Amino acid sequence: MRKIITMFVLVILATMWVGGPATAAALEDKLVIVTSYPKDLTGVFKKAFESKFPGTTVEILQKKTSAGVKYIQETAQANASDLMWASAPDAFEVLKADGLLAAYTPKATGIPEKIGSYPINDPDGYYIGFAGSGYGIMWNTRYLDRKKIPVPREWEDLKKPVYQGHVGMSAPSRSGTTHLTVETVLQGDGWDEGWGLWKEMAGNFKMVTERSFGVPEGVNSGDFGVGIVIDFFGFSSQATGFPVDFVYPTVTTLVPANIAVVKNAPHAKAAEAFIEFLLSVEGQELLLDPAIRRLPVNPDTYAKAPKDFPNPFKDQSIGAAVKFDVQLSKDRYNIVNSLFDVMITYRREDLVAAMEAIQAAEAALEDKTNAEAQGLIAEARRLVVAMPISEAEAKDNNYPGVFTSDVYKKRKKAGVKVPPRQAEVEEKWDAFTKKNYADAKAKAEKALAMLK
């Protein structure tokens, strides 16, 4: 009997040893993840990981991407976080440049080097792609049918008068994925043309939401008909029964959503195990969950995807028009966000008023010939799209430290007090913008009066 018991114990010990790091016994009892993802996504992975590793509890610190970066920066001296988990690659570039990430090479197989034209993993090994992200337009099918509004397919469509008051978007200063959407258009169309397009689209906005989740919620509920979103918002809403659809415009990009081990992670083994779980067959298939619906980085996973689910490894057109420059995005991150807030978020009503006046004048001109009115309308549009700074000027060496140092402050509301130098720069932009919108409205109204 003693020999039998001894043999039994030895078999158990051997089994535990062979399991190595894949067994719960080899992991720490806790894993702390800083993430911008909603509970619909994190909850699925937390439950599955804790089930696979029953000795490890996953703690989720849900923060917006920029807030997550700042949190890791501020707690670096006594770090208590293990993983940073978010979509925006430029956020990981910031942490990498600060020396706050630990290099890690995944052991998972079957994952190619690129998704679209973009590398899935950081070439230096500091962050790892687990899913793809594209940017585009979602709409409520019933809303558009009821109001007889055409389905938008391209960004240019959203400039049309028919979309006036029917579009919603979040501010890039509050959402890393929205920032990537704005930056994608700027890189795809160019600085002046891209900003002109954003302002003409924003002239049709019903609202700029306080958080990125507010956009799909607004479309799902029919508060507005069209939303500018990251792709999985559209796919997951559709999969969970809302009457919505989504399209990638031609000018879009496809970049990986990422995860990285934080430097001096207190639970490094658990962090590495979580990354391997994300990249495993099981983890990749979880991305197809109706509440998640993200693009897996393992091409084999698409065999289990629902019908008509986009496959970037077969459809090479997704994101092909823009080769996203993450370094450029990182270098002007705060300047782009501040410009958007100054010109659009906090001047939306002025912008909408100017565009409504222009649209009314253009409608009145449609069947008439009036060179003077036509010239006034053209000048009004030029004033709306004009930029307070050029692309060459949109570099921090023109505003030393204002938009890259820790002194820089995001404004959650227009009246929030910011550092003096930042306030000085933004006030100049605002004065330029306010005057241009007012002058554009006046010129368009003058043209309309001439056409009556």
Phi and psi in degrees as a GROMACS rama.xvg file:
@    title "Ramachandran Plot"
@    xaxis  label "Phi"
@    yaxis  label "Psi"
@TYPE xy
-60.6036  -40.7546  ARG-2
-63.6792  -40.0796  LYS-3
-64.1617  -44.9157  ILE-4
-62.9843  -43.0128  ILE-5
-60.1829  -45.8602  THR-6
-61.3896  -40.0238  MET-7
-62.5387  -44.6778  PHE-8
-63.222  -43.145  VAL-9
-62.3621  -38.8394  LEU-10
-63.262  -42.8881  VAL-11
-62.5894  -46.6528  ILE-12
-61.9807  -40.7488  LEU-13
-63.6778  -41.3149  ALA-14
-61.1842  -43.656  THR-15
-63.7561  -39.3223  MET-16
-66.2596  -44.962  TRP-17
-62.0541  -35.195  VAL-18
-61.9963  -28.0961  GLY-19
51.9692  -138.922  GLY-20
-68.2689  -12.4455  PRO-21
-78.5881  -10.3205  ALA-22
-91.4938  153.881  THR-23
-61.7321  -31.8781  ALA-24
-63.5485  -25.0705  ALA-25
-85.9982  -8.6417  ALA-26
-98.7188  161.348  LEU-27
-74.2278  168.701  GLU-28
-84.4814  -0.424888  ASP-29
-147.66  152.523  LYS-30
-143.926  124.223  LEU-31
-110.411  120.642  VAL-32
-118.357  124.59  ILE-33
-93.2831  122.443  VAL-34
-148.163  151.37  THR-35
-96.7429  -1.16083  SER-36
-77.8813  148.269  TYR-37
-73.768  166.014  PRO-38
-61.8246  -28.8639  LYS-39
-56.8886  -33.3448  ASP-40
-90.2325  -53.3141  LEU-41
-63.6442  -34.5867  THR-42
-63.4846  -38.1789  GLY-43
-64.4834  -45.659  VAL-44
-73.5933  -36.036  PHE-45
-60.0518  -48.1464  LYS-46
-62.477  -44.8449  LYS-47
-67.3908  -41.0129  ALA-48
-68.4625  -43.5595  PHE-49
-65.3206  -30.5424  GLU-50
-69.4123  -38.3054  SER-51
-74.7216  -33.2733  LYS-52
-124.27  78.4332  PHE-53
-62.0906  -13.9451  PRO-54
-89.6788  -1.62317  GLY-55
-115.923  127.697  THR-56
-102.455  128.492  THR-57
-93.4408  123.299  VAL-58
-106.23  122.987  GLU-59
-102.069  123.846  ILE-60
-105.446  97.6263  LEU-61
-83.0081  116.168  GLN-62
-142.02  150.581  LYS-63
-59.6488  155.612  LYS-64
-53.6681  -51.266  THR-65
-63.7697  -36.7003  SER-66
-68.6481  -34.9662  ALA-67
-64.9421  -42.445  GLY-68
-61.1284  -47.1394  VAL-69
-63.3569  -38.5729  LYS-70
-62.1729  -45.132  TYR-71
-66.0365  -38.5917  ILE-72
-62.9025  -45.1235  GLN-73
-73.5023  -24.0619  GLU-74
-104.097  11.1018  THR-75
-59.2772  -34.4616  ALA-76
-70.2754  -23.8114  GLN-77
-136.666  58.6087  ALA-78
-61.1944  132.746  ASN-79
-122.343  6.1545  ALA-80
-101.454  148.418  SER-81
-107.325  -38.9626  ASP-82
-135.526  145.747  LEU-83
-109.977  127.609  MET-84
-133.795  107.902  TRP-85
-160.702  175.818  ALA-86
-90.6027  -42.971  SER-87
-70.3766  113.699  ALA-88
-64.9494  -28.4844  PRO-89
-68.8415  -25.6638  ASP-90
-65.8314  -38.6618  ALA-91
-70.6192  -32.0838  PHE-92
-64.1311  -36.4031  GLU-93
-63.3617  -48.1899  VAL-94
-65.7917  -37.3795  LEU-95
-63.4257  -45.832  LYS-96
-63.2565  -30.0334  ALA-97
-81.7897  -1.68974  ASP-98
70.7292  31.2469  GLY-99
-108.016  9.63937  LEU-100
-118.815  151.892  LEU-101
-105.566  134.05  ALA-102
-66.5642  142.736  ALA-103
-151.227  133.8  TYR-104
-107.275  114.754  THR-105
-64.3901  150.662  PRO-106
-96.6222  -11.4392  LYS-107
-61.4596  145.288  ALA-108
-112.29  167.339  THR-109
88.5887  4.85931  GLY-110
-105.972  123.066  ILE-111
-71.8426  176.382  PRO-112
-76.3424  -29.859  GLU-113
-132.101  154.788  LYS-114
-120.753  121.564  ILE-115
64.1504  -126.083  GLY-116
-106.755  11.5091  SER-117
-111.793  135.604  TYR-118
-61.1003  135.109  PRO-119
-70.1265  -39.5441  ILE-120
-113.707  152.267  ASN-121
-58.34  126.371  ASP-122
-55.2067  -27.0686  PRO-123
-91.1387  -1.65455  ASP-124
82.9325  17.8235  GLY-125
-93.8535  -17.2308  TYR-126
-147.363  152.818  TYR-127
-124.652  134.956  ILE-128
-83.4398  134.915  GLY-129
-119.576  -15.3162  PHE-130
-154.995  161.933  ALA-131
-98.3678  153.009  GLY-132
-135.052  129.8  SER-133
-122.489  168.727  GLY-134
-130.826  137.376  TYR-135
-170.874  -146.822  GLY-136
-123.349  129.191  ILE-137
-115.075  153.024  MET-138
-146.523  156.183  TRP-139
-91.097  113.796  ASN-140
-62.7411  -40.3996  THR-141
-67.6451  -39.9733  ARG-142
-59.7092  -49.8253  TYR-143
-65.3063  -40.6256  LEU-144
-62.3557  -44.7646  ASP-145
-63.9969  -38.3604  ARG-146
-95.8488  3.90605  LYS-147
55.717  47.2624  LYS-148
-104.61  131.883  ILE-149
-66.8856  155.127  PRO-150
-73.6415  126.229  VAL-151
-79.2259  139.195  PRO-152
-119.054  -26.5368  ARG-153
-128.555  158.551  GLU-154
-55.7509  -39.3389  TRP-155
-57.9623  -31.677  GLU-156
-58.9704  -35.7264  ASP-157
-73.7732  -2.77198  LEU-158
-81.6215  -18.5485  LYS-159
-69.4629  146.345  LYS-160
-57.673  -26.3432  PRO-161
-63.346  -19.9752  VAL-162
-95.8234  5.87878  TYR-163
-58.0129  120.081  GLN-164
80.2173  10.6506  GLY-165
-118.371  8.11574  HIS-166
-120.1  141.399  VAL-167
-130.011  151.47  GLY-168
-157.738  153.866  MET-169
-94.4462  166.149  SER-170
-83.5646  138.419  ALA-171
-63.9792  -23.9152  PRO-172
-70.2185  -15.2857  SER-173
-111.576  -1.53177  ARG-174
-149.011  122.039  SER-175
-64.0813  -36.0387  GLY-176
-70.7242  -36.3578  THR-177
-67.1766  -37.3067  THR-178
-57.8582  -43.5489  HIS-179
-63.3388  -35.4316  LEU-180
-64.142  -46.4883  THR-181
-62.1097  -47.3909  VAL-182
-64.5157  -35.1476  GLU-183
-59.8664  -45.7092  THR-184
-66.7809  -39.0704  VAL-185
-63.3808  -39.6515  LEU-186
-75.6518  -34.2728  GLN-187
-74.9474  -39.7482  GLY-188
-103.77  -12.0342  ASP-189
98.0093  159.9  GLY-190
-59.3178  -59.1865  TRP-191
-67.8874  -46.6738  ASP-192
-66.0576  -38.9013  GLU-193
-65.505  -45.186  GLY-194
-66.7868  -37.2522  TRP-195
-59.8804  -41.5112  GLY-196
-64.5203  -44.1235  LEU-197
-61.4791  -40.9826  TRP-198
-71.2109  -36.4925  LYS-199
-70.144  -36.47  GLU-200
-65.554  -45.1708  MET-201
-64.8901  -21.8073  ALA-202
-64.0546  -14.1271  GLY-203
-105.131  3.11568  ASN-204
-68.9859  137.231  PHE-205
-81.2755  -34.2598  LYS-206
-161.766  158.427  MET-207
-109.819  111.876  VAL-208
-74.0186  156.637  THR-209
-76.1699  -18.5515  GLU-210
-145.798  157.26  ARG-211
-62.8369  -33.8689  SER-212
-65.4723  -21.7087  PHE-213
-65.9996  -23.4193  GLY-214
-72.1446  -56.3268  VAL-215
-61.2266  -33.5862  PRO-216
-62.3095  -40.656  GLU-217
-65.8672  -39.329  GLY-218
-70.8277  -44.6312  VAL-219
-58.1439  -41.4167  ASN-220
-82.8342  -12.9279  SER-221
81.9971  17.2149  GLY-222
-65.9495  -35.4544  ASP-223
-144.608  162.53  PHE-224
-89.466  -26.8553  GLY-225
-131.619  138.35  VAL-226
-131.92  145.22  GLY-227
-98.1108  114.795  ILE-228
-143.806  166.997  VAL-229
-75.0896  149.659  ILE-230
-56.7848  -39.9009  ASP-231
-67.6943  -20.9059  PHE-232
-62.6216  -43.321  PHE-233
-68.9565  -45.9033  GLY-234
-65.2169  -42.7365  PHE-235
-71.0544  -37.1556  SER-236
-62.6936  -43.2936  SER-237
-63.7531  -43.0627  GLN-238
-68.5576  -25.3212  ALA-239
-95.8234  12.5535  THR-240
104.769  -0.134169  GLY-241
-78.405  147.732  PHE-242
-80.2624  68.6212  PRO-243
-129.676  163.835  VAL-244
-142.876  170.546  ASP-245
-145.424  147.499  PHE-246
-140.55  144.863  VAL-247
-89.0616  117.879  TYR-248
-64.7255  165.102  PRO-249
-59.9679  -45.4421  THR-250
-85.8475  87.445  VAL-251
-145.618  178.139  THR-252
-137.464  162.238  THR-253
-125.621  114.759  LEU-254
-128.958  155.739  VAL-255
-76.3289  144.243  PRO-256
-84.1014  143.315  ALA-257
-126.328  165.109  ASN-258
-144.296  147.255  ILE-259
-148.635  148.288  ALA-260
-81.3062  128.206  VAL-261
-74.9658  140.76  VAL-262
-59.0153  138.305  LYS-263
60.5851  37.2384  ASN-264
-60.6043  129.269  ALA-265
-70.7086  -17.9324  PRO-266
-130.042  61.5061  HIS-267
-62.7606  -39.4875  ALA-268
-63.7914  -43.0053  LYS-269
-65.3458  -37.1745  ALA-270
-62.806  -45.427  ALA-271
-66.4292  -37.8094  GLU-272
-64.4266  -36.5853  ALA-273
-66.8769  -40.6514  PHE-274
-61.7146  -45.9279  ILE-275
-62.3931  -35.559  GLU-276
-65.9217  -42.2654  PHE-277
-58.2337  -37.0449  LEU-278
-91.0059  -6.94783  LEU-279
-71.9668  168.222  SER-280
-56.1743  -46.1046  VAL-281
-62.3572  -45.6646  GLU-282
-65.9572  -42.1562  GLY-283
-65.1317  -36.3774  GLN-284
-68.9163  -28.7263  GLU-285
-63.4725  -24.3742  LEU-286
-64.4851  -19.1857  LEU-287
-86.4315  -2.84198  LEU-288
-52.8357  136.955  ASP-289
-53.7965  -30.0662  PRO-290
-80.6351  -9.31282  ALA-291
-113.103  -64.8251  ILE-292
48.2936  59.5553  ARG-293
-106.937  161.377  ARG-294
-81.4846  112.786  LEU-295
-63.5236  153.126  PRO-296
-92.2964  -9.24573  VAL-297
-93.9898  112.624  ASN-298
-56.8489  -30.1033  PRO-299
-64.9592  -24.681  ASP-300
-64.8513  -27.0183  THR-301
-66.5738  -15.7258  TYR-302
-63.6257  -23.6911  ALA-303
-102.619  4.33336  LYS-304
-75.05  154.166  ALA-305
-65.8079  161.689  PRO-306
-59.4597  139.779  LYS-307
71.1726  6.98044  ASP-308
-70.3231  131.605  PHE-309
-63.4663  140.39  PRO-310
-125.075  99.8741  ASN-311
-66.9096  -15.5216  PRO-312
-82.1939  -14.5081  PHE-313
-109.359  -39.8262  LYS-314
-93.3249  94.9766  ASP-315
-74.7503  -5.29802  GLN-316
-77.6067  -21.873  SER-317
-68.9876  115.087  ILE-318
77.9603  7.03285  GLY-319
-72.7425  -23.2042  ALA-320
-75.1372  -21.2575  ALA-321
-127.34  120.155  VAL-322
-93.1055  94.9219  LYS-323
-65.028  129.306  PHE-324
-99.9167  98.5012  ASP-325
-67.7438  -30.9016  VAL-326
-67.9296  -41.8424  GLN-327
-62.0464  -44.2416  LEU-328
-60.2879  -43.3596  SER-329
-63.672  -43.1792  LYS-330
-65.0173  -30.6458  ASP-331
-117.552  21.227  ARG-332
-52.2444  -56.8332  TYR-333
-71.7325  -32.5329  ASN-334
-65.4325  -44.6501  ILE-335
-61.1474  -44.6557  VAL-336
-63.0541  -42.3862  ASN-337
-66.0742  -42.0973  SER-338
-59.8879  -43.8093  LEU-339
-61.3896  -44.5655  PHE-340
-64.2683  -44.274  ASP-341
-64.8769  -44.2426  VAL-342
-88.2526  -25.5843  MET-343
-123.095  -59.2364  ILE-344
-56.51  -50.3889  THR-345
-96.5746  -1.55102  TYR-346
-122.807  21.2586  ARG-347
-58.3104  -45.1092  ARG-348
-63.5702  -40.7577  GLU-349
-64.8186  -41.4979  ASP-350
-65.5876  -45.0316  LEU-351
-61.4841  -42.7459  VAL-352
-60.9248  -42.0146  ALA-353
-65.0481  -45.115  ALA-354
-68.8999  -35.94  MET-355
-62.5759  -40.4277  GLU-356
-65.5853  -42.1337  ALA-357
-63.7042  -45.049  ILE-358
-62.238  -40.2413  GLN-359
-65.4813  -41.2542  ALA-360
-66.7825  -41.0836  ALA-361
-64.308  -37.9123  GLU-362
-64.8239  -39.5423  ALA-363
-69.1459  -29.8275  ALA-364
-79.7482  -17.025  LEU-365
-49.7783  -44.4226  GLU-366
-107.575  20.3156  ASP-367
-128.206  164.34  LYS-368
-120.176  113.298  THR-369
-151.46  100.337  ASN-370
-62.9579  -37.6456  ALA-371
-67.2875  -45.1357  GLU-372
-64.1689  -40.3644  ALA-373
-60.9338  -41.1743  GLN-374
-65.868  -38.8969  GLY-375
-64.2479  -40.7761  LEU-376
-65.1767  -43.4199  ILE-377
-61.7454  -40.3339  ALA-378
-66.9857  -37.1148  GLU-379
-62.1278  -44.5785  ALA-380
-63.9294  -39.4591  ARG-381
-62.0581  -39.8411  ARG-382
-65.3715  -39.1063  LEU-383
-63.0405  -45.8387  VAL-384
-84.8666  -10.3451  VAL-385
-60.8343  143.203  ALA-386
-105.845  142.313  MET-387
-72.4816  -19.5824  PRO-388
-140.752  154.59  ILE-389
-86.3883  170.477  SER-390
-62.5269  -38.9514  GLU-391
-62.8617  -32.7781  ALA-392
-80.1607  -16.3129  GLU-393
-81.7963  51.9504  ALA-394
-130.322  143.943  LYS-395
-65.8618  -20.6222  ASP-396
-68.8928  -11.3211  ASN-397
-85.2356  -17.337  ASN-398
-136.101  67.6246  TYR-399
-47.4922  114.269  PRO-400
78.2779  -11.5848  GLY-401
-62.8147  -41.2067  VAL-402
-109.756  4.64557  PHE-403
-123.103  -19.7601  THR-404
-81.716  170.363  SER-405
-66.6161  -12.4544  ASP-406
-72.8465  -27.688  VAL-407
-56.6069  139.46  TYR-408
-134.507  130.117  LYS-409
-75.6195  143.563  LYS-410
-100.034  115.379  ARG-411
-76.0474  -22.2484  LYS-412
-138.313  157.581  LYS-413
-58.4682  -33.7261  ALA-414
-88.737  2.59085  GLY-415
-64.5227  134.568  VAL-416
-73.9568  131.255  LYS-417
-121.899  167.135  VAL-418
-54.9566  148.71  PRO-419
-52.9383  -46.7162  PRO-420
-66.83  -40.6185  ARG-421
-62.4934  -44.4277  GLN-422
-60.0883  -40.8431  ALA-423
-60.9111  -47.0732  GLU-424
-64.7896  -49.0538  VAL-425
-66.9566  -31.8496  GLU-426
-66.4749  -35.8084  GLU-427
-65.1593  -44.7741  LYS-428
-61.207  -42.7709  TRP-429
-66.2817  -41.7973  ASP-430
-61.4092  -43.6324  ALA-431
-59.5247  -47.6663  PHE-432
-66.9993  -47.3542  THR-433
-58.9343  -46.0805  LYS-434
-63.2256  -43.8073  LYS-435
-63.6334  -42.6348  ASN-436
-65.6608  -41.0514  TYR-437
-65.0473  -43.7161  ALA-438
-65.5633  -38.8085  ASP-439
-63.1915  -43.7609  ALA-440
-61.876  -44.2617  LYS-441
-62.9466  -42.8073  ALA-442
-66.1401  -41.2589  LYS-443
-66.5947  -39.4751  ALA-444
-66.7495  -36.4557  GLU-445
-63.6113  -42.6438  LYS-446
-63.4447  -41.9787  ALA-447
-62.7565  -42.2486  LEU-448
-61.5617  -35.8306  ALA-449
-69.6882  -23.7023  MET-450
-94.8785  -5.58224  LEU-451
